[in-house]
Amino acid sequence: MEIINSDKVNWPELFLKYEYIVVNYQPDLECPGCYETNHVFIELSKKQEFEEVKFLWVDSRNNPIAEQFIKKTQSAFIAVFKDGFLVECNNVTGEQDLRDMLNRLLVFKIKL
């Protein structure tokens, strides 16, 4: 998995193609405090229980909010989307945080 520039992501196409998307925002793979989350992110992306979820690594340098959170907490900043809507975003420091966020995503119901 590689970090991609958010300007190169076709967001409308992704939101139409995938019901669930999880985005790991980081400036680079060696982000201080992100090592454990990076490893877990890769492992969970391979799990059958999350096969419906599209996992993306996106360069945080084009997202000032993500950059602020990463610098402040020295941990990965994750955003999860369902049907193109942002469901949750927060810093994640380990496997349980990421699993909890993904599980909440999978049961989330959009109320219109």
N, CA, C and O atoms as a GROMACS GRO file, in nm:
protein
  448
    1MET      N    1   0.085  -0.117   0.000
    1MET     CA    2   0.000   0.000   0.000
    1MET      C    3   0.090   0.123   0.000
    1MET      O    4   0.192   0.127   0.069
    2GLU      N    5   0.053   0.223  -0.077
    2GLU     CA    6   0.133   0.344  -0.083
    2GLU      C    7   0.049   0.466  -0.050
    2GLU      O    8  -0.074   0.463  -0.061
    3ILE      N    9   0.114   0.572  -0.008
    3ILE     CA   10   0.044   0.697   0.018
    3ILE      C   11   0.021   0.767  -0.115
    3ILE      O   12   0.114   0.779  -0.195
    4ILE      N   13  -0.101   0.812  -0.138
    4ILE     CA   14  -0.132   0.880  -0.262
    4ILE      C   15  -0.169   1.025  -0.235
    4ILE      O   16  -0.221   1.058  -0.128
    5ASN      N   17  -0.143   1.110  -0.330
    5ASN     CA   18  -0.176   1.251  -0.320
    5ASN      C   19  -0.327   1.265  -0.334
    5ASN      O   20  -0.386   1.208  -0.426
    6SER      N   21  -0.390   1.339  -0.245
    6SER     CA   22  -0.536   1.352  -0.248
    6SER      C   23  -0.584   1.419  -0.376
    6SER      O   24  -0.698   1.399  -0.417
    7ASP      N   25  -0.497   1.498  -0.440
    7ASP     CA   26  -0.535   1.560  -0.567
    7ASP      C   27  -0.547   1.458  -0.679
    7ASP      O   28  -0.612   1.483  -0.781
    8LYS      N   29  -0.485   1.342  -0.660
    8LYS     CA   30  -0.489   1.237  -0.762
    8LYS      C   31  -0.601   1.136  -0.738
    8LYS      O   32  -0.619   1.042  -0.816
    9VAL      N   33  -0.675   1.154  -0.630
    9VAL     CA   34  -0.785   1.062  -0.598
    9VAL      C   35  -0.913   1.114  -0.666
    9VAL      O   36  -0.948   1.231  -0.653
   10ASN      N   37  -0.979   1.027  -0.736
   10ASN     CA   38  -1.107   1.062  -0.797
   10ASN      C   39  -1.215   1.032  -0.693
   10ASN      O   40  -1.278   0.926  -0.696
   11TRP      N   41  -1.235   1.128  -0.601
   11TRP     CA   42  -1.327   1.106  -0.488
   11TRP      C   43  -1.468   1.072  -0.533
   11TRP      O   44  -1.525   0.977  -0.480
   12PRO      N   45  -1.529   1.144  -0.629
   12PRO     CA   46  -1.666   1.108  -0.670
   12PRO      C   47  -1.676   0.963  -0.718
   12PRO      O   48  -1.772   0.893  -0.686
   13GLU      N   49  -1.576   0.920  -0.796
   13GLU     CA   50  -1.577   0.782  -0.845
   13GLU      C   51  -1.565   0.682  -0.730
   13GLU      O   52  -1.636   0.582  -0.727
   14LEU      N   53  -1.475   0.709  -0.635
   14LEU     CA   54  -1.459   0.621  -0.520
   14LEU      C   55  -1.587   0.611  -0.437
   14LEU      O   56  -1.627   0.503  -0.395
   15PHE      N   57  -1.650   0.727  -0.413
   15PHE     CA   58  -1.771   0.728  -0.331
   15PHE      C   59  -1.886   0.654  -0.399
   15PHE      O   60  -1.972   0.598  -0.332
   16LEU      N   61  -1.887   0.654  -0.530
   16LEU     CA   62  -1.991   0.579  -0.603
   16LEU      C   63  -1.959   0.430  -0.609
   16LEU      O   64  -2.050   0.347  -0.610
   17LYS      N   65  -1.832   0.396  -0.612
   17LYS     CA   66  -1.790   0.256  -0.627
   17LYS      C   67  -1.793   0.179  -0.495
   17LYS      O   68  -1.825   0.060  -0.494
   18TYR      N   69  -1.759   0.246  -0.384
   18TYR     CA   70  -1.746   0.178  -0.256
   18TYR      C   71  -1.844   0.236  -0.154
   18TYR      O   72  -1.852   0.358  -0.137
   19GLU      N   73  -1.916   0.149  -0.086
   19GLU     CA   74  -2.007   0.194   0.019
   19GLU      C   75  -1.928   0.243   0.140
   19GLU      O   76  -1.965   0.342   0.203
   20TYR      N   77  -1.820   0.172   0.173
   20TYR     CA   78  -1.740   0.205   0.291
   20TYR      C   79  -1.597   0.239   0.249
   20TYR      O   80  -1.535   0.166   0.172
   21ILE      N   81  -1.547   0.350   0.300
   21ILE     CA   82  -1.409   0.391   0.272
   21ILE      C   83  -1.345   0.436   0.404
   21ILE      O   84  -1.406   0.510   0.481
   22VAL      N   85  -1.222   0.390   0.426
   22VAL     CA   86  -1.145   0.438   0.541
   22VAL      C   87  -1.018   0.500   0.486
   22VAL      O   88  -0.948   0.440   0.404
   23VAL      N   89  -0.989   0.622   0.532
   23VAL     CA   90  -0.873   0.696   0.483
   23VAL      C   91  -0.776   0.719   0.598
   23VAL      O   92  -0.813   0.774   0.702
   24ASN      N   93  -0.653   0.677   0.577
   24ASN     CA   94  -0.545   0.699   0.673
   24ASN      C   95  -0.464   0.816   0.620
   24ASN      O   96  -0.389   0.801   0.523
   25TYR      N   97  -0.478   0.932   0.682
   25TYR     CA   98  -0.404   1.052   0.641
   25TYR      C   99  -0.269   1.056   0.712
   25TYR      O  100  -0.262   1.051   0.834
   26GLN      N  101  -0.162   1.066   0.632
   26GLN     CA  102  -0.027   1.077   0.687
   26GLN      C  103   0.060   1.152   0.588
   26GLN      O  104   0.038   1.145   0.467
   27PRO      N  105   0.161   1.225   0.639
   27PRO     CA  106   0.252   1.293   0.547
   27PRO      C  107   0.349   1.195   0.482
   27PRO      O  108   0.394   1.218   0.369
   28ASP      N  109   0.381   1.086   0.551
   28ASP     CA  110   0.468   0.982   0.497
   28ASP      C  111   0.453   0.856   0.583
   28ASP      O  112   0.393   0.860   0.690
   29LEU      N  113   0.507   0.745   0.535
   29LEU     CA  114   0.492   0.619   0.606
   29LEU      C  115   0.568   0.613   0.738
   29LEU      O  116   0.539   0.529   0.822
   30GLU      N  117   0.663   0.702   0.755
   30GLU     CA  118   0.744   0.704   0.877
   30GLU      C  119   0.694   0.809   0.976
   30GLU      O  120   0.771   0.856   1.060
   31CYS      N  121   0.570   0.846   0.967
   31CYS     CA  122   0.508   0.945   1.054
   31CYS      C  123   0.533   0.907   1.201
   31CYS      O  124   0.502   0.795   1.242
   32PRO      N  125   0.589   1.000   1.281
   32PRO     CA  126   0.612   0.969   1.424
   32PRO      C  127   0.481   0.930   1.493
   32PRO      O  128   0.380   1.000   1.482
   33GLY      N  129   0.484   0.818   1.564
   33GLY     CA  130   0.366   0.774   1.635
   33GLY      C  131   0.267   0.694   1.552
   33GLY      O  132   0.163   0.652   1.603
   34CYS      N  133   0.298   0.673   1.424
   34CYS     CA  134   0.202   0.606   1.334
   34CYS      C  135   0.238   0.460   1.306
   34CYS      O  136   0.160   0.389   1.242
   35TYR      N  137   0.354   0.414   1.350
   35TYR     CA  138   0.402   0.281   1.314
   35TYR      C  139   0.301   0.170   1.344
   35TYR      O  140   0.267   0.092   1.256
   36GLU      N  141   0.254   0.165   1.468
   36GLU     CA  142   0.161   0.057   1.506
   36GLU      C  143   0.033   0.064   1.424
   36GLU      O  144  -0.017  -0.039   1.376
   37THR      N  145  -0.021   0.184   1.408
   37THR     CA  146  -0.145   0.199   1.332
   37THR      C  147  -0.124   0.160   1.186
   37THR      O  148  -0.212   0.099   1.125
   38ASN      N  149  -0.008   0.193   1.129
   38ASN     CA  150   0.020   0.155   0.991
   38ASN      C  151   0.017   0.004   0.974
   38ASN      O  152  -0.042  -0.048   0.880
   39HIS      N  153   0.082  -0.065   1.065
   39HIS     CA  154   0.086  -0.211   1.059
   39HIS      C  155  -0.056  -0.268   1.070
   39HIS      O  156  -0.094  -0.357   0.994
   40VAL      N  157  -0.132  -0.218   1.165
   40VAL     CA  158  -0.270  -0.265   1.186
   40VAL      C  159  -0.356  -0.231   1.064
   40VAL      O  160  -0.438  -0.312   1.022
   41PHE      N  161  -0.338  -0.114   1.008
   41PHE     CA  162  -0.414  -0.070   0.890
   41PHE      C  163  -0.396  -0.170   0.775
   41PHE      O  164  -0.492  -0.209   0.710
   42ILE      N  165  -0.271  -0.209   0.752
   42ILE     CA  166  -0.243  -0.306   0.645
   42ILE      C  167  -0.305  -0.441   0.678
   42ILE      O  168  -0.368  -0.503   0.592
   43GLU      N  169  -0.290  -0.487   0.801
   43GLU     CA  170  -0.343  -0.618   0.840
   43GLU      C  171  -0.497  -0.621   0.830
   43GLU      O  172  -0.553  -0.718   0.777
   44LEU      N  173  -0.563  -0.518   0.879
   44LEU     CA  174  -0.709  -0.516   0.875
   44LEU      C  175  -0.762  -0.506   0.733
   44LEU      O  176  -0.871  -0.556   0.703
   45SER      N  177  -0.686  -0.442   0.645
   45SER     CA  178  -0.730  -0.431   0.506
   45SER      C  179  -0.736  -0.567   0.438
   45SER      O  180  -0.803  -0.582   0.335
   46LYS      N  181  -0.668  -0.665   0.494
   46LYS     CA  182  -0.665  -0.801   0.437
   46LYS      C  183  -0.768  -0.894   0.502
   46LYS      O  184  -0.788  -1.006   0.454
   47LYS      N  185  -0.833  -0.850   0.608
   47LYS     CA  186  -0.926  -0.935   0.683
   47LYS      C  187  -1.060  -0.946   0.609
   47LYS      O  188  -1.110  -0.849   0.553
   48GLN      N  189  -1.116  -1.066   0.611
   48GLN     CA  190  -1.243  -1.091   0.546
   48GLN      C  191  -1.356  -1.007   0.607
   48GLN      O  192  -1.447  -0.964   0.536
   49GLU      N  193  -1.350  -0.983   0.737
   49GLU     CA  194  -1.456  -0.906   0.802
   49GLU      C  195  -1.464  -0.762   0.751
   49GLU      O  196  -1.566  -0.696   0.770
   50PHE      N  197  -1.357  -0.714   0.688
   50PHE     CA  198  -1.356  -0.578   0.635
   50PHE      C  199  -1.341  -0.575   0.483
   50PHE      O  200  -1.296  -0.475   0.427
   51GLU      N  201  -1.377  -0.685   0.416
   51GLU     CA  202  -1.360  -0.692   0.272
   51GLU      C  203  -1.448  -0.592   0.196
   51GLU      O  204  -1.418  -0.560   0.081
   52GLU      N  205  -1.554  -0.542   0.258
   52GLU     CA  206  -1.640  -0.442   0.195
   52GLU      C  207  -1.582  -0.302   0.202
   52GLU      O  208  -1.634  -0.210   0.138
   53VAL      N  209  -1.476  -0.285   0.279
   53VAL     CA  210  -1.420  -0.153   0.305
   53VAL      C  211  -1.301  -0.126   0.213
   53VAL      O  212  -1.212  -0.211   0.199
   54LYS      N  213  -1.300  -0.010   0.151
   54LYS     CA  214  -1.185   0.034   0.069
   54LYS      C  215  -1.090   0.109   0.163
   54LYS      O  216  -1.128   0.209   0.224
   55PHE      N  217  -0.966   0.061   0.174
   55PHE     CA  218  -0.864   0.122   0.258
   55PHE      C  219  -0.774   0.209   0.171
   55PHE      O  220  -0.723   0.163   0.069
   56LEU      N  221  -0.755   0.335   0.211
   56LEU     CA  222  -0.670   0.427   0.136
   56LEU      C  223  -0.571   0.495   0.229
   56LEU      O  224  -0.605   0.527   0.343
   57TRP      N  225  -0.451   0.518   0.180
   57TRP     CA  226  -0.352   0.598   0.248
   57TRP      C  227  -0.340   0.726   0.168
   57TRP      O  228  -0.305   0.722   0.050
   58VAL      N  229  -0.367   0.840   0.229
   58VAL     CA  230  -0.368   0.967   0.157
   58VAL      C  231  -0.272   1.064   0.225
   58VAL      O  232  -0.267   1.074   0.347
   59ASP      N  233  -0.198   1.136   0.143
   59ASP     CA  234  -0.102   1.236   0.191
   59ASP      C  235  -0.176   1.346   0.266
   59ASP      O  236  -0.263   1.413   0.210
   60SER      N  237  -0.141   1.364   0.391
   60SER     CA  238  -0.211   1.462   0.476
   60SER      C  239  -0.168   1.606   0.448
   60SER      O  240  -0.232   1.699   0.496
   61ARG      N  241  -0.061   1.624   0.374
   61ARG     CA  242  -0.010   1.760   0.352
   61ARG      C  243  -0.106   1.847   0.271
   61ARG      O  244  -0.090   1.970   0.269
   62ASN      N  245  -0.204   1.787   0.205
   62ASN     CA  246  -0.306   1.864   0.134
   62ASN      C  247  -0.432   1.882   0.218
   62ASN      O  248  -0.531   1.937   0.171
   63ASN      N  249  -0.427   1.836   0.341
   63ASN     CA  250  -0.543   1.846   0.430
   63ASN      C  251  -0.497   1.912   0.560
   63ASN      O  252  -0.445   1.845   0.649
   64PRO      N  253  -0.516   2.044   0.572
   64PRO     CA  254  -0.466   2.115   0.689
   64PRO      C  255  -0.523   2.065   0.822
   64PRO      O  256  -0.453   2.068   0.923
   65ILE      N  257  -0.646   2.019   0.822
   65ILE     CA  258  -0.707   1.968   0.945
   65ILE      C  259  -0.637   1.840   0.989
   65ILE      O  260  -0.600   1.825   1.105
   66ALA      N  261  -0.618   1.748   0.896
   66ALA     CA  262  -0.549   1.623   0.927
   66ALA      C  263  -0.406   1.652   0.975
   66ALA      O  264  -0.359   1.591   1.071
   67GLU      N  265  -0.339   1.742   0.908
   67GLU     CA  266  -0.202   1.778   0.947
   67GLU      C  267  -0.196   1.829   1.091
   67GLU      O  268  -0.106   1.792   1.166
   68GLN      N  269  -0.290   1.914   1.128
   68GLN     CA  270  -0.294   1.968   1.264
   68GLN      C  271  -0.310   1.856   1.366
   68GLN      O  272  -0.240   1.852   1.467
   69PHE      N  273  -0.405   1.765   1.340
   69PHE     CA  274  -0.430   1.655   1.433
   69PHE      C  275  -0.307   1.565   1.446
   69PHE      O  276  -0.272   1.523   1.556
   70ILE      N  277  -0.242   1.535   1.335
   70ILE     CA  278  -0.125   1.447   1.337
   70ILE      C  279  -0.011   1.511   1.416
   70ILE      O  280   0.051   1.447   1.500
   71LYS      N  281   0.016   1.637   1.388
   71LYS     CA  282   0.125   1.707   1.457
   71LYS      C  283   0.098   1.721   1.607
   71LYS      O  284   0.188   1.707   1.689
   72LYS      N  285  -0.028   1.748   1.640
   72LYS     CA  286  -0.064   1.769   1.781
   72LYS      C  287  -0.054   1.640   1.863
   72LYS      O  288  -0.006   1.642   1.976
   73THR      N  289  -0.099   1.529   1.806
   73THR     CA  290  -0.107   1.405   1.883
   73THR      C  291   0.000   1.302   1.849
   73THR      O  292   0.017   1.204   1.921
   74GLN      N  293   0.075   1.324   1.739
   74GLN     CA  294   0.176   1.229   1.694
   74GLN      C  295   0.116   1.090   1.676
   74GLN      O  296   0.173   0.989   1.718
   75SER      N  297  -0.001   1.086   1.612
   75SER     CA  298  -0.066   0.959   1.582
   75SER      C  299  -0.144   0.972   1.452
   75SER      O  300  -0.173   1.083   1.407
   76ALA      N  301  -0.179   0.859   1.394
   76ALA     CA  302  -0.248   0.858   1.265
   76ALA      C  303  -0.384   0.926   1.275
   76ALA      O  304  -0.451   0.918   1.378
   77PHE      N  305  -0.424   0.992   1.167
   77PHE     CA  306  -0.556   1.055   1.158
   77PHE      C  307  -0.637   0.976   1.057
   77PHE      O  308  -0.598   0.964   0.940
   78ILE      N  309  -0.749   0.922   1.102
   78ILE     CA  310  -0.832   0.834   1.020
   78ILE      C  311  -0.969   0.897   0.999
   78ILE      O  312  -1.028   0.952   1.092
   79ALA      N  313  -1.018   0.889   0.876
   79ALA     CA  314  -1.155   0.932   0.844
   79ALA      C  315  -1.227   0.815   0.780
   79ALA      O  316  -1.169   0.744   0.697
   80VAL      N  317  -1.353   0.794   0.818
   80VAL     CA  318  -1.432   0.685   0.760
   80VAL      C  319  -1.558   0.743   0.697
   80VAL      O  320  -1.622   0.833   0.751
   81PHE      N  321  -1.593   0.688   0.582
   81PHE     CA  322  -1.705   0.736   0.503
   81PHE      C  323  -1.800   0.622   0.470
   81PHE      O  324  -1.758   0.508   0.448
   82LYS      N  325  -1.927   0.654   0.467
   82LYS     CA  326  -2.029   0.559   0.419
   82LYS      C  327  -2.113   0.631   0.315
   82LYS      O  328  -2.167   0.739   0.340
   83ASP      N  329  -2.122   0.570   0.198
   83ASP     CA  330  -2.200   0.627   0.088
   83ASP      C  331  -2.161   0.772   0.060
   83ASP      O  332  -2.247   0.854   0.027
   84GLY      N  333  -2.033   0.804   0.074
   84GLY     CA  334  -1.984   0.937   0.045
   84GLY      C  335  -1.997   1.038   0.157
   84GLY      O  336  -1.954   1.152   0.143
   85PHE      N  337  -2.056   0.998   0.269
   85PHE     CA  338  -2.073   1.088   0.384
   85PHE      C  339  -1.967   1.056   0.489
   85PHE      O  340  -1.940   0.940   0.520
   86LEU      N  341  -1.907   1.162   0.543
   86LEU     CA  342  -1.813   1.144   0.653
   86LEU      C  343  -1.889   1.098   0.776
   86LEU      O  344  -1.981   1.166   0.822
   87VAL      N  345  -1.850   0.983   0.829
   87VAL     CA  346  -1.916   0.927   0.947
   87VAL      C  347  -1.841   0.965   1.073
   87VAL      O  348  -1.901   0.999   1.175
   88GLU      N  349  -1.708   0.960   1.065
   88GLU     CA  350  -1.626   0.984   1.184
   88GLU      C  351  -1.483   1.012   1.139
   88GLU      O  352  -1.437   0.961   1.037
   89CYS      N  353  -1.414   1.094   1.216
   89CYS     CA  354  -1.271   1.113   1.195
   89CYS      C  355  -1.206   1.142   1.329
   89CYS      O  356  -1.263   1.211   1.414
   90ASN      N  357  -1.086   1.088   1.347
   90ASN     CA  358  -1.018   1.106   1.474
   90ASN      C  359  -0.877   1.049   1.464
   90ASN      O  360  -0.844   0.978   1.369
   91ASN      N  361  -0.796   1.080   1.562
   91ASN     CA  362  -0.666   1.017   1.573
   91ASN      C  363  -0.684   0.876   1.626
   91ASN      O  364  -0.770   0.850   1.710
   92VAL      N  365  -0.602   0.786   1.577
   92VAL     CA  366  -0.609   0.645   1.615
   92VAL      C  367  -0.470   0.605   1.660
   92VAL      O  368  -0.370   0.634   1.593
   93THR      N  369  -0.463   0.537   1.775
   93THR     CA  370  -0.332   0.502   1.829
   93THR      C  371  -0.303   0.353   1.832
   93THR      O  372  -0.193   0.313   1.873
   94GLY      N  373  -0.396   0.270   1.791
   94GLY     CA  374  -0.369   0.127   1.795
   94GLY      C  375  -0.480   0.046   1.732
   94GLY      O  376  -0.577   0.101   1.679
   95GLU      N  377  -0.464  -0.085   1.740
   95GLU     CA  378  -0.557  -0.176   1.674
   95GLU      C  379  -0.700  -0.161   1.727
   95GLU      O  380  -0.794  -0.156   1.648
   96GLN      N  381  -0.716  -0.153   1.858
   96GLN     CA  382  -0.852  -0.147   1.913
   96GLN      C  383  -0.924  -0.020   1.867
   96GLN      O  384  -1.043  -0.024   1.834
   97ASP      N  385  -0.853   0.093   1.866
   97ASP     CA  386  -0.914   0.218   1.818
   97ASP      C  387  -0.962   0.204   1.674
   97ASP      O  388  -1.073   0.244   1.641
   98LEU      N  389  -0.876   0.147   1.590
   98LEU     CA  390  -0.912   0.133   1.448
   98LEU      C  391  -1.024   0.033   1.429
   98LEU      O  392  -1.116   0.058   1.351
   99ARG      N  393  -1.018  -0.080   1.498
   99ARG     CA  394  -1.126  -0.180   1.488
   99ARG      C  395  -1.260  -0.121   1.533
   99ARG      O  396  -1.363  -0.142   1.470
  100ASP      N  397  -1.257  -0.047   1.644
  100ASP     CA  398  -1.380   0.014   1.694
  100ASP      C  399  -1.439   0.110   1.591
  100ASP      O  400  -1.560   0.110   1.567
  101MET      N  401  -1.353   0.191   1.531
  101MET     CA  402  -1.398   0.287   1.431
  101MET      C  403  -1.459   0.214   1.310
  101MET      O  404  -1.563   0.254   1.259
  102LEU      N  405  -1.392   0.109   1.264
  102LEU     CA  406  -1.443   0.032   1.149
  102LEU      C  407  -1.575  -0.037   1.182
  102LEU      O  408  -1.666  -0.040   1.100
  103ASN      N  409  -1.585  -0.092   1.301
  103ASN     CA  410  -1.711  -0.158   1.341
  103ASN      C  411  -1.826  -0.058   1.350
  103ASN      O  412  -1.938  -0.090   1.311
  104ARG      N  413  -1.799   0.061   1.401
  104ARG     CA  414  -1.903   0.165   1.404
  104ARG      C  415  -1.944   0.204   1.262
  104ARG      O  416  -2.062   0.227   1.235
  105LEU      N  417  -1.848   0.210   1.173
  105LEU     CA  418  -1.876   0.243   1.033
  105LEU      C  419  -1.971   0.140   0.970
  105LEU      O  420  -2.067   0.177   0.903
  106LEU      N  421  -1.943   0.014   0.993
  106LEU     CA  422  -2.020  -0.093   0.929
  106LEU      C  423  -2.165  -0.100   0.978
  106LEU      O  424  -2.251  -0.152   0.907
  107VAL      N  425  -2.193  -0.049   1.097
  107VAL     CA  426  -2.331  -0.053   1.149
  107VAL      C  427  -2.399   0.083   1.140
  107VAL      O  428  -2.516   0.096   1.176
  108PHE      N  429  -2.327   0.184   1.091
  108PHE     CA  430  -2.381   0.319   1.086
  108PHE      C  431  -2.501   0.326   0.990
  108PHE      O  432  -2.496   0.272   0.880
  109LYS      N  433  -2.606   0.393   1.033
  109LYS     CA  434  -2.727   0.414   0.951
  109LYS      C  435  -2.740   0.563   0.924
  109LYS      O  436  -2.739   0.644   1.016
  110ILE      N  437  -2.751   0.597   0.798
  110ILE     CA  438  -2.769   0.737   0.759
  110ILE      C  439  -2.916   0.774   0.777
  110ILE      O  440  -3.005   0.706   0.725
  111LYS      N  441  -2.940   0.880   0.850
  111LYS     CA  442  -3.078   0.928   0.872
  111LYS      C  443  -3.100   1.053   0.789
  111LYS      O  444  -3.031   1.154   0.808
  112LEU      N  445  -3.193   1.046   0.700
  112LEU     CA  446  -3.223   1.161   0.615
  112LEU      C  447  -3.347   1.231   0.663
  112LEU      O  448  -3.389   1.331   0.604
   0.00000   0.00000   0.00000
